[in-house]
């Protein structure tokens, strides 16, 4: 949650909603944005990967 708050610039209530979306695969953005977020998560010890979804 700390990484999401720092990277997304959102408060505690917002980060809980974002975390739920990340965990269920519903959080989306451009591939570079998602890869940057995944890198930040991995750097903090959290297993994460960015992937493309079918349109």
Secondary structure, 3 states (H helix, E strand, C coil): CHHHHHHHCCCHHHHHHHHHHHHHCCCCCCHHHHHHHHHHHHHCCCCCCCCCCCC
